[in-house]
Amino acid sequence: MAFINEIKAGDFNYRLRIRKSTQTLNDFGEYSKSYATETTVWAIKNVTSLRNINEKFEGDLLQSYGNFFFTVRYDSAWANLIQGTWELQNNDSPNETYEVLSWIIDPRKEYIEFYARLNK
C-alpha cells in the first residue's frame, strides 16, 4: 500500500460507516448485540484476491462474497478505540456489512487498513 500522500483524493470513493458493537442484557438474561456508528468515512475498497470471491444469484442479482481491504484516513479521535468486535457498513446500502478480521495502523499515522469479510 502506498503512503496516503501518494493516493489521489478521488481514490476514496466508497462511503463507509465504522460501527462499534455493544451488548445489552434483555429481560430474559440473554445478551443481544447491537451496533452504533462511531464515524462515517470515505474509503478505498479493494478485493484481496479473485480466488477469495464467491458469487451466487439472489433473486435476479449476482451477489459477491469475499474478503476485502478498506483503506481510510487515520483519525486519532476514534482510531485508538478500534476493537475486533467492530463492523464496517456500506453507507449507501445498510444491508451490506463487513466483519472486521484485523486492522493495521500505518506507523506514520496516515491511514488505517481494515481486513474484513462480507457478512452473509
PABA-236658 format. One record per residue: residue number from 0; x, z, y of N, C-alpha, C in turn. Coordinates in pm, whole numbers, plus 50000, padded with zeros to 5 digits. Last residue first. Layout:
N
+-----+-------+-------+-------+-------+-------+-------+-------+-------+-------+
|  nr |  n_xx |  n_zz |  n_yy | ca_xx | ca_zz | ca_yy |  c_xx |  c_zz |  c_yy |
+-----+-------+-------+-------+-------+-------+-------+-------+-------+-------+
| NUM |     X |     Z |     Y |     X |     Z |     Y |     X |     Z |     Y |
...
+-----+-------+-------+-------+-------+-------+-------+-------+-------+-------+
***
This chain:
120
+-----+-------+-------+-------+-------+-------+-------+-------+-------+-------+
|  nr |  n_xx |  n_zz |  n_yy | ca_xx | ca_zz | ca_yy |  c_xx |  c_zz |  c_yy |
+-----+-------+-------+-------+-------+-------+-------+-------+-------+-------+
| 119 | 47714 | 50551 | 48750 | 47612 | 50463 | 48693 | 47475 | 50522 | 48707 |
| 118 | 47961 | 50557 | 49002 | 47863 | 50631 | 48922 | 47756 | 50535 | 48874 |
| 117 | 48280 | 50417 | 49001 | 48140 | 50396 | 49038 | 48049 | 50476 | 48945 |
| 116 | 48557 | 50616 | 49073 | 48481 | 50543 | 48972 | 48336 | 50535 | 49017 |
| 115 | 48856 | 50610 | 49280 | 48719 | 50650 | 49248 | 48655 | 50560 | 49144 |
| 114 | 49104 | 50723 | 49474 | 49085 | 50650 | 49350 | 48952 | 50700 | 49296 |
| 113 | 49175 | 50703 | 49817 | 49092 | 50762 | 49712 | 49091 | 50668 | 49593 |
| 112 | 49421 | 50759 | 50044 | 49375 | 50662 | 49946 | 49301 | 50737 | 49835 |
| 111 | 49458 | 50799 | 50386 | 49425 | 50865 | 50260 | 49374 | 50757 | 50167 |
| 110 | 49714 | 50752 | 50639 | 49595 | 50714 | 50564 | 49577 | 50804 | 50443 |
| 109 | 49908 | 50887 | 50782 | 49845 | 50771 | 50845 | 49717 | 50733 | 50773 |
| 108 | 50092 | 51086 | 50710 | 49955 | 51121 | 50752 | 49892 | 51009 | 50835 |
| 107 | 50321 | 51032 | 50586 | 50322 | 51018 | 50733 | 50188 | 51053 | 50795 |
| 106 | 50243 | 51058 | 50320 | 50333 | 51158 | 50379 | 50342 | 51150 | 50532 |
| 105 | 49898 | 51005 | 50256 | 50025 | 50945 | 50293 | 50114 | 51051 | 50358 |
| 104 | 49734 | 51160 | 50002 | 49750 | 51161 | 50147 | 49890 | 51110 | 50177 |
| 103 | 49536 | 51050 | 49742 | 49674 | 51064 | 49790 | 49670 | 51062 | 49942 |
| 102 | 49314 | 51151 | 49481 | 49339 | 51102 | 49616 | 49485 | 51130 | 49652 |
| 101 | 49087 | 51097 | 49205 | 49208 | 51153 | 49266 | 49222 | 51097 | 49407 |
| 100 | 48818 | 51049 | 49161 | 48903 | 51085 | 49048 | 49033 | 51150 | 49096 |
|  99 | 48506 | 51079 | 49292 | 48647 | 51083 | 49331 | 48727 | 51133 | 49211 |
|  98 | 48250 | 50860 | 49212 | 48311 | 50988 | 49178 | 48459 | 50982 | 49216 |
|  97 | 48034 | 50694 | 49431 | 48159 | 50691 | 49356 | 48209 | 50832 | 49334 |
|  96 | 47720 | 50523 | 49467 | 47808 | 50638 | 49486 | 47927 | 50630 | 49391 |
|  95 | 47463 | 50360 | 49583 | 47598 | 50325 | 49536 | 47693 | 50441 | 49569 |
|  94 | 47236 | 50434 | 49709 | 47238 | 50449 | 49563 | 47374 | 50416 | 49504 |
|  93 | 47271 | 50369 | 49981 | 47288 | 50508 | 49938 | 47289 | 50529 | 49786 |
|  92 | 47415 | 50131 | 50132 | 47341 | 50135 | 50007 | 47357 | 50273 | 49945 |
|  91 | 47565 | 50173 | 50358 | 47455 | 50077 | 50366 | 47367 | 50076 | 50242 |
|  90 | 47759 | 50357 | 50280 | 47670 | 50391 | 50391 | 47548 | 50299 | 50398 |
|  89 | 47835 | 50453 | 49961 | 47823 | 50336 | 50048 | 47721 | 50370 | 50156 |
|  88 | 48010 | 50753 | 49915 | 47881 | 50684 | 49912 | 47885 | 50567 | 50009 |
|  87 | 48204 | 50968 | 49713 | 48200 | 50867 | 49818 | 48070 | 50791 | 49803 |
|  86 | 48232 | 51322 | 49653 | 48194 | 51186 | 49615 | 48198 | 51096 | 49738 |
|  85 | 48415 | 51610 | 49531 | 48355 | 51528 | 49635 | 48317 | 51392 | 49580 |
|  84 | 48556 | 51759 | 49357 | 48412 | 51752 | 49334 | 48341 | 51666 | 49438 |
|  83 | 48817 | 51779 | 49437 | 48785 | 51686 | 49330 | 48637 | 51672 | 49300 |
|  82 | 48825 | 51799 | 49796 | 48826 | 51859 | 49663 | 48786 | 51753 | 49561 |
|  81 | 48955 | 51822 | 50124 | 48913 | 51738 | 50012 | 48927 | 51813 | 49881 |
|  80 | 49049 | 51948 | 50347 | 48939 | 52014 | 50276 | 48898 | 51940 | 50149 |
|  79 | 49225 | 51798 | 50487 | 49281 | 51911 | 50413 | 49175 | 51987 | 50334 |
|  78 | 49056 | 51614 | 50619 | 49145 | 51570 | 50511 | 49199 | 51685 | 50427 |
|  77 | 48908 | 51689 | 50842 | 48848 | 51706 | 50709 | 48943 | 51677 | 50594 |
|  76 | 49077 | 51675 | 51062 | 48955 | 51756 | 51072 | 48893 | 51782 | 50935 |
|  75 | 49277 | 51491 | 51030 | 49307 | 51631 | 50994 | 49184 | 51720 | 50999 |
|  74 | 49247 | 51189 | 50888 | 49185 | 51271 | 50993 | 49202 | 51417 | 50953 |
|  73 | 49366 | 50866 | 50808 | 49382 | 51011 | 50797 | 49316 | 51080 | 50915 |
|  72 | 49153 | 50596 | 50720 | 49250 | 50656 | 50813 | 49250 | 50808 | 50797 |
|  71 | 49131 | 50497 | 50376 | 49070 | 50539 | 50503 | 49181 | 50595 | 50591 |
|  70 | 49083 | 50302 | 50095 | 49182 | 50346 | 50192 | 49109 | 50376 | 50323 |
|  69 | 48992 | 50323 | 49766 | 48939 | 50320 | 49902 | 49046 | 50377 | 49994 |
|  68 | 48998 | 50156 | 49462 | 49077 | 50228 | 49560 | 49008 | 50213 | 49695 |
|  67 | 48793 | 50186 | 49165 | 48828 | 50127 | 49293 | 48923 | 50217 | 49369 |
|  66 | 48660 | 50092 | 48849 | 48736 | 50185 | 48931 | 48789 | 50113 | 49055 |
|  65 | 48321 | 49980 | 48778 | 48465 | 49990 | 48755 | 48528 | 50096 | 48843 |
|  64 | 48063 | 49749 | 48749 | 48103 | 49889 | 48739 | 48252 | 49894 | 48710 |
|  63 | 47832 | 49532 | 48901 | 47968 | 49554 | 48853 | 47998 | 49703 | 48854 |
|  62 | 47534 | 49351 | 48830 | 47597 | 49471 | 48883 | 47735 | 49488 | 48821 |
|  61 | 47333 | 49091 | 48913 | 47451 | 49123 | 48834 | 47521 | 49240 | 48901 |
|  60 | 46978 | 49104 | 48926 | 47107 | 49117 | 48992 | 47217 | 49151 | 48894 |
|  59 | 46730 | 49113 | 48817 | 46783 | 48980 | 48846 | 46924 | 48984 | 48904 |
|  58 | 46783 | 49389 | 48619 | 46682 | 49304 | 48679 | 46739 | 49165 | 48697 |
|  57 | 47102 | 49400 | 48592 | 46998 | 49499 | 48615 | 46889 | 49425 | 48691 |
|  56 | 47356 | 49286 | 48384 | 47240 | 49250 | 48464 | 47144 | 49368 | 48471 |
|  55 | 47694 | 49395 | 48420 | 47571 | 49383 | 48343 | 47458 | 49348 | 48438 |
|  54 | 48047 | 49434 | 48386 | 47932 | 49377 | 48455 | 47811 | 49374 | 48362 |
|  53 | 48332 | 49622 | 48451 | 48226 | 49590 | 48355 | 48107 | 49539 | 48433 |
|  52 | 48669 | 49617 | 48524 | 48535 | 49590 | 48574 | 48443 | 49554 | 48458 |
|  51 | 48931 | 49635 | 48450 | 48855 | 49760 | 48455 | 48711 | 49740 | 48500 |
|  50 | 49043 | 49390 | 48479 | 49020 | 49437 | 48342 | 48933 | 49562 | 48339 |
|  49 | 49093 | 49367 | 48744 | 48976 | 49297 | 48693 | 48946 | 49337 | 48549 |
|  48 | 49175 | 49674 | 48896 | 49215 | 49564 | 48809 | 49088 | 49496 | 48759 |
|  47 | 49078 | 49812 | 49123 | 49206 | 49848 | 49061 | 49259 | 49733 | 48977 |
|  46 | 48956 | 49670 | 49426 | 48937 | 49693 | 49284 | 49073 | 49721 | 49221 |
|  45 | 48925 | 49822 | 49742 | 49000 | 49734 | 49653 | 48969 | 49770 | 49509 |
|  44 | 48811 | 49863 | 50066 | 48775 | 49880 | 49924 | 48851 | 49775 | 49843 |
|  43 | 48883 | 50047 | 50344 | 48919 | 49924 | 50274 | 48890 | 49950 | 50127 |
|  42 | 48645 | 50199 | 50571 | 48741 | 50199 | 50461 | 48774 | 50057 | 50418 |
|  41 | 48528 | 50416 | 50821 | 48549 | 50278 | 50779 | 48660 | 50279 | 50677 |
|  40 | 48326 | 50711 | 50757 | 48448 | 50643 | 50799 | 48441 | 50495 | 50761 |
|  39 | 48168 | 51015 | 50806 | 48147 | 50874 | 50777 | 48264 | 50797 | 50838 |
|  38 | 48183 | 51342 | 50652 | 48215 | 51248 | 50758 | 48179 | 51106 | 50713 |
|  37 | 48030 | 51497 | 50480 | 48136 | 51560 | 50557 | 48172 | 51472 | 50677 |
|  36 | 47707 | 51521 | 50368 | 47805 | 51430 | 50427 | 47902 | 51507 | 50514 |
|  35 | 47648 | 51700 | 50073 | 47630 | 51694 | 50218 | 47742 | 51606 | 50275 |
|  34 | 47480 | 51718 | 49761 | 47590 | 51669 | 49843 | 47550 | 51667 | 49990 |
|  33 | 47422 | 51946 | 49489 | 47376 | 51857 | 49595 | 47497 | 51821 | 49681 |
|  32 | 47348 | 52077 | 49173 | 47449 | 52021 | 49262 | 47381 | 51931 | 49365 |
|  31 | 47221 | 52384 | 49064 | 47194 | 52243 | 49091 | 47294 | 52196 | 49196 |
|  30 | 47220 | 52629 | 48814 | 47287 | 52571 | 48929 | 47248 | 52425 | 48943 |
|  29 | 46954 | 52849 | 48729 | 47036 | 52731 | 48700 | 47100 | 52682 | 48829 |
|  28 | 46767 | 53044 | 48765 | 46903 | 53086 | 48739 | 46997 | 52972 | 48703 |
|  27 | 46525 | 52959 | 48851 | 46540 | 52978 | 48707 | 46681 | 53021 | 48668 |
|  26 | 46545 | 52910 | 49121 | 46463 | 53024 | 49077 | 46478 | 53055 | 48928 |
|  25 | 46892 | 52802 | 49159 | 46748 | 52789 | 49174 | 46675 | 52912 | 49118 |
|  24 | 47181 | 52806 | 49347 | 47113 | 52869 | 49235 | 46963 | 52859 | 49257 |
|  23 | 47381 | 52527 | 49432 | 47286 | 52630 | 49469 | 47217 | 52681 | 49344 |
|  22 | 47682 | 52382 | 49527 | 47597 | 52424 | 49416 | 47508 | 52537 | 49464 |
|  21 | 47794 | 52089 | 49690 | 47759 | 52231 | 49696 | 47670 | 52262 | 49577 |
|  20 | 48041 | 51846 | 49769 | 47936 | 51899 | 49682 | 47916 | 52047 | 49708 |
|  19 | 48077 | 51619 | 50041 | 48123 | 51734 | 49964 | 48007 | 51790 | 49884 |
|  18 | 48137 | 51276 | 50100 | 48040 | 51384 | 50081 | 48097 | 51496 | 49995 |
|  17 | 48185 | 51022 | 50315 | 48260 | 51115 | 50230 | 48176 | 51241 | 50223 |
|  16 | 48058 | 50702 | 50335 | 48031 | 50844 | 50360 | 48114 | 50925 | 50263 |
|  15 | 48175 | 50399 | 50469 | 48177 | 50494 | 50358 | 48145 | 50634 | 50407 |
|  14 | 48180 | 50058 | 50519 | 48136 | 50186 | 50576 | 48112 | 50283 | 50463 |
|  13 | 48433 | 49836 | 50523 | 48340 | 49899 | 50429 | 48306 | 50037 | 50482 |
|  12 | 48642 | 49727 | 50658 | 48511 | 49663 | 50672 | 48406 | 49722 | 50580 |
|  11 | 48935 | 49715 | 50767 | 48846 | 49828 | 50743 | 48702 | 49779 | 50764 |
|  10 | 49044 | 49479 | 50855 | 49051 | 49508 | 50712 | 48960 | 49625 | 50674 |
|   9 | 49037 | 49475 | 51130 | 48930 | 49405 | 51059 | 48932 | 49427 | 50908 |
|   8 | 49276 | 49596 | 51200 | 49153 | 49671 | 51216 | 49038 | 49607 | 51139 |
|   7 | 49539 | 49536 | 50961 | 49460 | 49495 | 51077 | 49329 | 49574 | 51081 |
|   6 | 49821 | 49726 | 50877 | 49686 | 49684 | 50839 | 49610 | 49648 | 50966 |
|   5 | 50049 | 49838 | 50961 | 50059 | 49701 | 50913 | 49924 | 49645 | 50871 |
|   4 | 49992 | 50097 | 51018 | 50019 | 50012 | 51133 | 50039 | 49866 | 51093 |
|   3 | 49969 | 50209 | 50764 | 49847 | 50181 | 50838 | 49872 | 50090 | 50958 |
|   2 | 50186 | 50054 | 50527 | 50156 | 50157 | 50624 | 50039 | 50113 | 50711 |
|   1 | 50055 | 49918 | 50219 | 50130 | 49909 | 50344 | 50096 | 50028 | 50434 |
|   0 | 50085 | 50000 | 49881 | 50000 | 50000 | 50000 | 50088 | 50000 | 50123 |
+-----+-------+-------+-------+-------+-------+-------+-------+-------+-------+
***
